[in-house]
Amino acid sequence: MKIALITDGIYPYVMGGMQKHSYFLAKHFASNQVEVDLYHYKAITNKDLPTPFTEQELKYIDIIEIDYPEPKKFPGHYLYERYQYSERILKKFLANPLPDFVYAKGFAGWALLKKRKKLNIKVPIGVNFHGYEMFQKWPDFKTGMHLQILKAPVLYHMRKADKLFSYGGKISDIIKSKGFAKKIIQIPTGIGAEWLRDSNLIVNSNHIINFIFVGRAERRKGIIEINEVLNKLGNNVQYKFHFVGPIAEEFKINSENIIYHGSIFDAAKLKRIIDQMDILVCPSYSEGMPNVIMEGMARGCAIIATDVGAVKAMVNSENGWLIQGNIVDGLENAIRNAAELNQSDLHDKKLKSLKRVREYFTWEQVIRQTIIAISKIEDKSARTL
């Protein structure tokens, strides 16, 4: 089987959850001896980074690097650039032997979907938009207006694609609400087995509970809501709250209870920090299936998260707190509840997180499901030709 994996960048050349997912897809397809034509671009600042793939994996991966269009400065430039990027991908795609299946991320397959009929390309195409954030709750008017303009082109992709990948939960609900239930391929995201911690090493912090947020200070991630809750708590609750990620000075709180670690790109260093934590916090307004929650669970953290996207597939009352309704109120209640939890119950939640990841969300399991699903599409497509 040969798969064309058409991406909007891969980790570590481009940072983001979608890019990390694309990297792991390519890596684990190759580990299962599935040939991959990997289309991607490199961010200018990361062009000199070495390949993230092993020599053995590269036997099955044909890396096809695309030059990203020069950024423009006009309303809607993001969509313009994405379409131009997809045109460049299509040009390279047509120069290669056709694959058995196209797995397209975001808008990267736009030109292919638009011109496939004219070009008589009958290869089945599956599209993954991950979180479909434009159809989820918006944190404010400005963010909403930015996402609003994405709705029409996303719906276009949904109509043109043969299959739509979904993490499940509210992501599948969104796809169904648009009338595309029959196109859904429901598969969770995963995490590498190397992230799974030995359960015997999981212990609680001494005396003071440690919370952690990992991510960008993007509005929809809930940084403002976290800060509002931390300011409310003051010194009335014993805790330490850690931030990992590029948090601007304007969002930082001057308190001995709050620690800012900055951006951390080294996985081993990130693991060491998470290993010292008790609870990972992810109070986003919209998500797909966050890698950061998966990473926290794999290292033995309980989770506080909003019930958005496919988060409910990972988090429940056994391993954490699922926030519904007002984020500030829900987050404050969850943090206070966690701080008052006895050590035995907290430890049990942490172990349940690890157990859940180990049983359902390793990449070894996820890639097996993906290959089976694509094989069925390929067989059906071959029979109809």
CORPECOR-V529125 format. One record per residue. N is the residue number from 1. OMEGA is omega in whole degrees, 0 to 359 (* if undefined). D_LAST is the distance of its C-alpha to the last C-alpha in Angstrom with 1 decimal. Layout:
n=N omega=OMEGA d_last=D_LAST
n=N omega=OMEGA d_last=D_LAST
This chain:
n=1 omega=174 d_last=17.2
n=2 omega=180 d_last=17.8
n=3 omega=170 d_last=18.4
n=4 omega=179 d_last=19.6
n=5 omega=185 d_last=22.6
n=6 omega=190 d_last=23.7
n=7 omega=171 d_last=27.2
n=8 omega=180 d_last=30.3
n=9 omega=176 d_last=32.4
n=10 omega=173 d_last=33.1
n=11 omega=6 d_last=36.3
n=12 omega=183 d_last=38.9
n=13 omega=176 d_last=38.3
n=14 omega=185 d_last=37.7
n=15 omega=178 d_last=39.3
n=16 omega=181 d_last=37.8
n=17 omega=180 d_last=36.0
n=18 omega=181 d_last=32.5
n=19 omega=177 d_last=33.3
n=20 omega=178 d_last=34.6
n=21 omega=179 d_last=31.5
n=22 omega=178 d_last=29.3
n=23 omega=182 d_last=31.6
n=24 omega=175 d_last=31.5
n=25 omega=181 d_last=27.7
n=26 omega=182 d_last=27.6
n=27 omega=185 d_last=30.5
n=28 omega=169 d_last=29.2
n=29 omega=181 d_last=25.6
n=30 omega=179 d_last=27.5
n=31 omega=178 d_last=29.9
n=32 omega=175 d_last=27.0
n=33 omega=172 d_last=25.8
n=34 omega=179 d_last=22.7
n=35 omega=183 d_last=22.4
n=36 omega=165 d_last=22.9
n=37 omega=186 d_last=23.0
n=38 omega=179 d_last=25.8
n=39 omega=180 d_last=26.4
n=40 omega=173 d_last=29.9
n=41 omega=178 d_last=33.2
n=42 omega=172 d_last=36.8
n=43 omega=185 d_last=39.6
n=44 omega=184 d_last=42.4
n=45 omega=184 d_last=44.9
n=46 omega=186 d_last=42.7
n=47 omega=185 d_last=41.3
n=48 omega=178 d_last=43.6
n=49 omega=179 d_last=42.7
n=50 omega=179 d_last=41.5
n=51 omega=179 d_last=38.0
n=52 omega=184 d_last=37.5
n=53 omega=178 d_last=35.3
n=54 omega=178 d_last=36.7
n=55 omega=179 d_last=36.5
n=56 omega=180 d_last=34.3
n=57 omega=182 d_last=31.9
n=58 omega=174 d_last=31.7
n=59 omega=183 d_last=30.2
n=60 omega=183 d_last=26.9
n=61 omega=173 d_last=27.3
n=62 omega=184 d_last=26.9
n=63 omega=181 d_last=29.1
n=64 omega=184 d_last=28.3
n=65 omega=181 d_last=31.3
n=66 omega=174 d_last=31.2
n=67 omega=180 d_last=34.4
n=68 omega=180 d_last=34.9
n=69 omega=178 d_last=36.2
n=70 omega=182 d_last=39.9
n=71 omega=179 d_last=40.9
n=72 omega=179 d_last=42.2
n=73 omega=174 d_last=44.8
n=74 omega=181 d_last=43.9
n=75 omega=180 d_last=42.7
n=76 omega=183 d_last=39.0
n=77 omega=181 d_last=39.0
n=78 omega=181 d_last=37.0
n=79 omega=177 d_last=33.9
n=80 omega=180 d_last=34.4
n=81 omega=180 d_last=34.6
n=82 omega=179 d_last=31.5
n=83 omega=178 d_last=29.5
n=84 omega=177 d_last=31.0
n=85 omega=180 d_last=30.2
n=86 omega=176 d_last=26.5
n=87 omega=179 d_last=26.6
n=88 omega=176 d_last=28.1
n=89 omega=181 d_last=25.4
n=90 omega=179 d_last=22.7
n=91 omega=178 d_last=24.6
n=92 omega=180 d_last=24.7
n=93 omega=182 d_last=21.1
n=94 omega=180 d_last=20.0
n=95 omega=182 d_last=22.5
n=96 omega=174 d_last=20.8
n=97 omega=182 d_last=17.8
n=98 omega=176 d_last=14.8
n=99 omega=176 d_last=15.0
n=100 omega=182 d_last=12.7
n=101 omega=175 d_last=14.2
n=102 omega=175 d_last=16.8
n=103 omega=185 d_last=19.8
n=104 omega=179 d_last=22.0
n=105 omega=176 d_last=25.6
n=106 omega=182 d_last=27.5
n=107 omega=187 d_last=27.1
n=108 omega=180 d_last=25.9
n=109 omega=187 d_last=22.3
n=110 omega=183 d_last=23.7
n=111 omega=178 d_last=23.1
n=112 omega=179 d_last=19.5
n=113 omega=182 d_last=18.7
n=114 omega=189 d_last=20.7
n=115 omega=186 d_last=19.2
n=116 omega=182 d_last=15.5
n=117 omega=179 d_last=14.5
n=118 omega=181 d_last=17.0
n=119 omega=179 d_last=16.0
n=120 omega=177 d_last=12.2
n=121 omega=186 d_last=11.7
n=122 omega=178 d_last=8.5
n=123 omega=178 d_last=10.2
n=124 omega=183 d_last=11.4
n=125 omega=174 d_last=15.1
n=126 omega=182 d_last=17.9
n=127 omega=177 d_last=21.4
n=128 omega=176 d_last=24.8
n=129 omega=177 d_last=27.8
n=130 omega=190 d_last=30.0
n=131 omega=184 d_last=32.9
n=132 omega=186 d_last=32.0
n=133 omega=181 d_last=35.8
n=134 omega=179 d_last=35.7
n=135 omega=177 d_last=35.3
n=136 omega=182 d_last=37.9
n=137 omega=179 d_last=41.7
n=138 omega=180 d_last=43.4
n=139 omega=180 d_last=46.6
n=140 omega=185 d_last=48.2
n=141 omega=182 d_last=47.8
n=142 omega=178 d_last=47.2
n=143 omega=180 d_last=44.3
n=144 omega=180 d_last=42.9
n=145 omega=177 d_last=43.0
n=146 omega=181 d_last=41.2
n=147 omega=183 d_last=38.4
n=148 omega=183 d_last=38.3
n=149 omega=179 d_last=36.9
n=150 omega=187 d_last=33.9
n=151 omega=184 d_last=32.8
n=152 omega=179 d_last=31.0
n=153 omega=177 d_last=28.9
n=154 omega=177 d_last=28.0
n=155 omega=177 d_last=26.9
n=156 omega=178 d_last=24.8
n=157 omega=181 d_last=23.0
n=158 omega=178 d_last=22.6
n=159 omega=187 d_last=21.0
n=160 omega=183 d_last=18.6
n=161 omega=175 d_last=17.6
n=162 omega=182 d_last=14.8
n=163 omega=178 d_last=17.4
n=164 omega=180 d_last=21.2
n=165 omega=181 d_last=23.3
n=166 omega=175 d_last=26.6
n=167 omega=182 d_last=29.7
n=168 omega=179 d_last=30.5
n=169 omega=183 d_last=33.7
n=170 omega=175 d_last=34.4
n=171 omega=177 d_last=31.4
n=172 omega=178 d_last=29.1
n=173 omega=179 d_last=31.6
n=174 omega=181 d_last=31.2
n=175 omega=179 d_last=27.4
n=176 omega=182 d_last=27.8
n=177 omega=179 d_last=30.5
n=178 omega=176 d_last=28.3
n=179 omega=184 d_last=25.8
n=180 omega=183 d_last=23.0
n=181 omega=184 d_last=23.8
n=182 omega=181 d_last=20.3
n=183 omega=189 d_last=19.1
n=184 omega=165 d_last=21.9
n=185 omega=187 d_last=21.7
n=186 omega=180 d_last=25.4
n=187 omega=180 d_last=26.8
n=188 omega=169 d_last=30.3
n=189 omega=184 d_last=31.6
n=190 omega=177 d_last=33.5
n=191 omega=182 d_last=36.5
n=192 omega=181 d_last=37.2
n=193 omega=181 d_last=39.3
n=194 omega=177 d_last=42.0
n=195 omega=185 d_last=42.8
n=196 omega=182 d_last=43.8
n=197 omega=174 d_last=47.5
n=198 omega=183 d_last=49.7
n=199 omega=179 d_last=50.8
n=200 omega=181 d_last=54.3
n=201 omega=184 d_last=54.7
n=202 omega=178 d_last=54.1
n=203 omega=177 d_last=57.4
n=204 omega=172 d_last=58.6
n=205 omega=179 d_last=60.4
n=206 omega=171 d_last=64.2
n=207 omega=184 d_last=65.9
n=208 omega=181 d_last=63.8
n=209 omega=182 d_last=60.2
n=210 omega=176 d_last=57.8
n=211 omega=177 d_last=55.0
n=212 omega=170 d_last=52.4
n=213 omega=178 d_last=50.1
n=214 omega=178 d_last=47.6
n=215 omega=180 d_last=45.9
n=216 omega=177 d_last=46.4
n=217 omega=177 d_last=48.8
n=218 omega=187 d_last=46.0
n=219 omega=185 d_last=47.2
n=220 omega=182 d_last=44.5
n=221 omega=174 d_last=45.4
n=222 omega=179 d_last=48.7
n=223 omega=181 d_last=51.3
n=224 omega=180 d_last=53.6
n=225 omega=176 d_last=53.4
n=226 omega=181 d_last=54.2
n=227 omega=179 d_last=57.2
n=228 omega=180 d_last=58.5
n=229 omega=181 d_last=58.4
n=230 omega=177 d_last=60.1
n=231 omega=177 d_last=62.8
n=232 omega=184 d_last=63.4
n=233 omega=181 d_last=63.7
n=234 omega=179 d_last=66.3
n=235 omega=181 d_last=68.4
n=236 omega=179 d_last=68.2
n=237 omega=177 d_last=65.4
n=238 omega=182 d_last=65.5
n=239 omega=166 d_last=62.3
n=240 omega=179 d_last=60.8
n=241 omega=183 d_last=57.8
n=242 omega=175 d_last=55.8
n=243 omega=172 d_last=53.5
n=244 omega=181 d_last=51.1
n=245 omega=182 d_last=49.5
n=246 omega=180 d_last=50.6
n=247 omega=181 d_last=52.9
n=248 omega=182 d_last=54.9
n=249 omega=183 d_last=58.7
n=250 omega=180 d_last=58.7
n=251 omega=183 d_last=56.8
n=252 omega=179 d_last=59.0
n=253 omega=179 d_last=61.7
n=254 omega=181 d_last=65.0
n=255 omega=178 d_last=65.6
n=256 omega=179 d_last=66.4
n=257 omega=187 d_last=63.9
n=258 omega=183 d_last=60.9
n=259 omega=178 d_last=59.6
n=260 omega=183 d_last=57.3
n=261 omega=184 d_last=55.6
n=262 omega=180 d_last=53.7
n=263 omega=178 d_last=50.3
n=264 omega=182 d_last=49.4
n=265 omega=180 d_last=46.5
n=266 omega=185 d_last=47.5
n=267 omega=181 d_last=45.7
n=268 omega=179 d_last=48.7
n=269 omega=179 d_last=51.2
n=270 omega=178 d_last=49.1
n=271 omega=182 d_last=48.9
n=272 omega=179 d_last=52.7
n=273 omega=181 d_last=53.3
n=274 omega=181 d_last=51.0
n=275 omega=179 d_last=52.6
n=276 omega=185 d_last=55.9
n=277 omega=175 d_last=54.5
n=278 omega=187 d_last=54.5
n=279 omega=174 d_last=52.2
n=280 omega=185 d_last=49.4
n=281 omega=181 d_last=49.3
n=282 omega=186 d_last=46.2
n=283 omega=186 d_last=47.2
n=284 omega=172 d_last=44.4
n=285 omega=179 d_last=43.6
n=286 omega=180 d_last=39.9
n=287 omega=167 d_last=37.8
n=288 omega=174 d_last=34.4
n=289 omega=195 d_last=35.3
n=290 omega=175 d_last=38.1
n=291 omega=185 d_last=38.3
n=292 omega=177 d_last=42.0
n=293 omega=179 d_last=42.2
n=294 omega=180 d_last=40.2
n=295 omega=178 d_last=42.6
n=296 omega=179 d_last=45.6
n=297 omega=182 d_last=44.6
n=298 omega=178 d_last=43.8
n=299 omega=174 d_last=47.4
n=300 omega=175 d_last=48.9
n=301 omega=165 d_last=49.6
n=302 omega=188 d_last=49.7
n=303 omega=166 d_last=47.9
n=304 omega=183 d_last=48.9
n=305 omega=176 d_last=46.0
n=306 omega=181 d_last=45.0
n=307 omega=179 d_last=42.5
n=308 omega=178 d_last=39.8
n=309 omega=179 d_last=36.1
n=310 omega=182 d_last=35.3
n=311 omega=183 d_last=38.8
n=312 omega=177 d_last=39.6
n=313 omega=182 d_last=37.2
n=314 omega=190 d_last=39.6
n=315 omega=173 d_last=43.0
n=316 omega=184 d_last=45.1
n=317 omega=180 d_last=48.7
n=318 omega=184 d_last=48.6
n=319 omega=179 d_last=48.0
n=320 omega=184 d_last=49.1
n=321 omega=180 d_last=49.6
n=322 omega=184 d_last=46.9
n=323 omega=175 d_last=48.2
n=324 omega=181 d_last=47.5
n=325 omega=183 d_last=49.1
n=326 omega=186 d_last=51.5
n=327 omega=182 d_last=50.8
n=328 omega=180 d_last=54.4
n=329 omega=181 d_last=55.8
n=330 omega=180 d_last=53.2
n=331 omega=179 d_last=53.5
n=332 omega=179 d_last=57.2
n=333 omega=181 d_last=57.3
n=334 omega=180 d_last=54.8
n=335 omega=178 d_last=56.9
n=336 omega=179 d_last=60.1
n=337 omega=180 d_last=58.7
n=338 omega=181 d_last=57.5
n=339 omega=181 d_last=60.8
n=340 omega=183 d_last=62.7
n=341 omega=177 d_last=60.4
n=342 omega=187 d_last=62.2
n=343 omega=181 d_last=61.3
n=344 omega=181 d_last=59.9
n=345 omega=177 d_last=57.5
n=346 omega=180 d_last=56.3
n=347 omega=179 d_last=55.7
n=348 omega=178 d_last=53.7
n=349 omega=180 d_last=51.4
n=350 omega=178 d_last=50.8
n=351 omega=180 d_last=50.0
n=352 omega=177 d_last=47.6
n=353 omega=181 d_last=45.7
n=354 omega=181 d_last=45.3
n=355 omega=182 d_last=44.3
n=356 omega=178 d_last=41.6
n=357 omega=182 d_last=40.0
n=358 omega=185 d_last=40.2
n=359 omega=190 d_last=38.6
n=360 omega=195 d_last=35.7
n=361 omega=175 d_last=35.2
n=362 omega=180 d_last=35.2
n=363 omega=178 d_last=32.5
n=364 omega=178 d_last=32.0
n=365 omega=183 d_last=30.9
n=366 omega=182 d_last=29.0
n=367 omega=177 d_last=26.8
n=368 omega=177 d_last=26.1
n=369 omega=182 d_last=24.9
n=370 omega=180 d_last=22.8
n=371 omega=179 d_last=21.1
n=372 omega=181 d_last=20.4
n=373 omega=180 d_last=18.9
n=374 omega=178 d_last=16.6
n=375 omega=179 d_last=15.6
n=376 omega=178 d_last=14.6
n=377 omega=181 d_last=12.5
n=378 omega=180 d_last=10.8
n=379 omega=181 d_last=10.3
n=380 omega=180 d_last=9.0
n=381 omega=180 d_last=6.5
n=382 omega=182 d_last=5.4
n=383 omega=183 d_last=5.7
n=384 omega=179 d_last=3.8
n=385 omega=* d_last=0.0
